[in-house]
């Protein structure tokens, strides 16, 4: 199994649930400016692989998982350098924005229950 990314949630902004209702989750490294922290899941990266994940890789957030369906051309650079990425749970095979990762749709209520301080987020190939 290849681990592309492993990080631990440190804080959850108050507007995360509103964005997730629309299928969007924003990750930022711990210490993001307050205006970004409000809409983001803050985290502390433990491991980042130099290669971007491939379509079909598995995104896990706590007990929930979804397959990656597209990776924008600059998404992995932003993850590696800034700890920032937009995950769009729309199932699209093409990322509409260069810095986003698309994944298959998820159950929002189940995902919200998993997004908490101390939960692990990882992207792996099985």
N, C-alpha and C positions, 0 to 999 in steps of 0.2 A: 504494500500500500504506500503510495506517495502522498506526503503531506505538503500541500502548496502553501497553506496558511494555518496558523493556530494563534488565537488571541483570546484574552479573557476580558469580559465586560467589567468595566469599573464604575460606570454610571449610565443612567438612562434619562435623556432629556424629556421634559414634560410634554413636548409636542410629537414625540416618536409615535405614539399610538394613532394620532390623527393621520400622519403620513402613511403608516402601515395599513390603515383602512383603505388607502388608495393604492396599496401594493408596493410601496417604496420604503426602503430602509436605508438610512445613511449611517455609515460608520466613520468615526474620526478618532485619531489617537488621543489618549488622555491628555488634557491640557489645552484642548481646542479653545478658541475665543468663546466667550459666553453666548454670543449671538448664534454661533454654530452649534454649541453644546445643547442649546434648547431643542434642536431638531434632530439630534444625533444620539447614537449609541456610542459612548466613549469606551475605549478599550486600551489594553496594554498587550502589544504583540509579543508572542513568545517565539515564533518561528515564521519566516517568510522564505519561500523558495524563489530562486531567480527566474524560473519559468512560470509563465501564466498558466492557470488551469485551463483545461480543455473542455469543450462541450461534452457533457456526460459526467463531468466531475461532480462530486456530491458536496453540497453546502450544508453544513450542520450547525444549528443554533440550539444549544441545549439538547432536548430530546427530539426536535423537529429536523427533518432533512428535506432538501429539494435538489433536483438535478440542475446543473448549470446548463443554460440553453444558448448563451452567447456571451462573449467577452469583448468589450470595446477596445480599440487599439491602444488607448492610453490608460485604461483601467488599472492594469497591473503595475505600471510605473507609479501611479498615484498611491496605490496600496503600499508599495515598497518604500517610497520616499516620504509620504505624508501620513500613512496609516488611514487614508481616506478613500472611500468608495461608496458609490450609490448602487444598491442592489434593487433591481426592479423585478418583482415577482409576477411578470406578465407572460412568461413562457415564450417570448419572442425569440426567433432564431437569428435576429439581427439586432444589435445594440443600436438604439436610436441616437444615443449620445456617446462620444468616444470614451468617456470615463466611467461607463456603467457596466455592471455585470447583470445579465438577465438570468432568471431562474424560473422554474415551473411554479405555478400558483400554489399558495399555501393556505391553510386555514388560519385566518387572522387571529381569532381568539386563542387558538393553541399556541401560535407564535408569540403573542403578547405574554402569555403565561410563562414562556421560556426566557424571555428577555429580562434578565435581572442581573444585578451585580454578582460576579463570581461565575456566571455561566460561560461556557467555552463556545467559541465560534471557530469552526475549522472548515477548510476546503480540502478534500482528499480525492484521490483516484482509488477506487477499490480494486 
